[in-house]
Amino acid sequence: MNRAAIPMCAPTLALMLATAVALPAAHGDALDGLDGAAIVHAGSFSEKDCPGDGRYACSTWPQFFTQADSENLCFSLQIPVCDLVCNGMLVVDRTKQLRFITFSGIGSSPQSSPVTMYNCPD
């Protein structure tokens, strides 16, 4: 993956990485496996509800559906770690799994969730 081609929010990314390095070992669960991880996107994310205009089957809308605020990047979280709006980063960890890591959301400690990618709604 060409890192130069990945758009990132530099101030947000720098703050997240500095925070990750400074976290005590007690927060290791959310950050386990991040050594060697590739950051896909970092920035602000929002939870999105089904539009309800009939174009989508809202009964099958993914739970915890999340979209990057500045990109056409959508995914569902397996664990609700983003409380409507949060800052975070989507990473590919050392096991090649996509994970979302947030330092702002429910609670004050870092949170992590596996993700499933989706096409963003129109």
C-alpha positions in Angstrom: 0.0 0.0 0.0 1.4 3.4 -1.0 1.2 5.5 2.1 1.7 8.7 0.2 -1.6 8.0 -1.6 -3.6 7.7 1.6 -5.3 11.0 2.6 -5.0 11.6 6.3 -5.9 14.4 8.6 -2.4 15.1 9.9 -3.2 17.0 13.2 -5.8 14.3 14.2 -3.5 11.5 13.2 -0.6 13.0 15.1 -2.7 13.4 18.3 -4.0 9.9 18.1 -0.6 8.3 17.6 0.9 10.4 20.4 -2.0 9.3 22.7 -1.6 5.7 21.6 2.1 5.7 22.6 1.4 7.4 25.9 -1.4 5.0 27.0 -0.8 2.8 30.0 -0.7 -0.9 29.7 -4.2 -1.2 31.2 -5.6 -0.1 27.8 -3.7 -2.7 25.9 -6.8 -4.7 24.8 -8.1 -2.1 22.4 -4.6 -1.5 21.0 -3.3 -5.1 20.9 -2.0 -6.1 17.4 -1.5 -2.5 16.2 2.3 -2.8 15.9 2.8 -2.8 12.1 -0.8 -1.7 11.4 -1.5 0.4 8.3 -3.8 3.4 8.8 -6.5 3.4 6.1 -8.2 6.6 7.3 -8.1 8.8 10.4 -10.5 11.6 11.2 -14.1 12.2 12.3 -16.8 9.5 11.9 -20.6 9.6 12.3 -23.1 6.9 12.8 -25.8 6.9 10.1 -29.4 5.7 10.2 -31.3 4.2 7.4 -32.5 7.1 5.2 -36.1 5.7 5.3 -37.1 7.0 1.9 -37.8 3.5 0.5 -34.5 3.1 -1.4 -33.1 0.8 1.3 -34.6 -2.1 3.3 -34.3 -0.5 6.7 -35.1 -3.9 8.4 -31.7 -5.1 7.2 -29.8 -1.9 7.6 -26.4 -2.7 9.3 -26.2 -2.1 13.0 -23.7 0.6 14.1 -23.4 1.8 10.4 -20.6 4.4 10.4 -19.3 6.8 7.7 -16.2 8.9 7.6 -17.2 12.6 7.6 -14.7 13.6 4.9 -14.6 10.5 2.7 -17.0 8.1 0.9 -16.0 5.4 3.4 -18.7 3.3 5.2 -18.6 0.3 7.5 -20.5 -1.3 10.3 -19.0 -1.8 13.7 -19.4 -5.2 15.5 -19.1 -3.4 18.8 -20.6 0.1 19.4 -17.5 2.1 20.1 -18.6 5.4 18.3 -21.3 7.3 20.1 -23.0 9.1 17.1 -19.9 11.1 16.3 -16.3 10.3 17.2 -12.7 10.7 16.1 -10.9 7.5 15.2 -8.9 5.6 12.7 -9.6 2.7 10.5 -6.6 0.3 10.4 -5.5 -3.0 8.9 -3.9 -4.8 11.8 -1.1 -7.3 11.6 -3.6 -10.2 11.0 -4.9 -8.3 8.0 -8.2 -7.5 9.7 -9.9 -4.2 9.4 -10.4 -2.5 12.8 -11.8 0.8 14.0 -10.0 2.4 16.9 -11.4 5.5 18.7 -10.1 7.6 21.5 -13.3 9.6 21.8 -16.6 8.0 22.2 -18.3 5.9 24.8 -16.1 6.1 27.9 -12.6 7.7 28.1 -10.3 4.7 27.3 -9.5 3.6 23.8 -12.1 1.4 22.1 -11.7 -1.0 19.3 -14.1 -2.9 17.0 -13.8 -5.2 14.0 -15.6 -3.7 11.0 -17.5 -4.9 7.9 -17.1 -2.6 4.9 -20.1 -1.4 2.9 -20.9 0.9 -0.1 -22.0 4.3 1.2 -25.7 5.2 0.5 -26.4 7.9 -2.0 
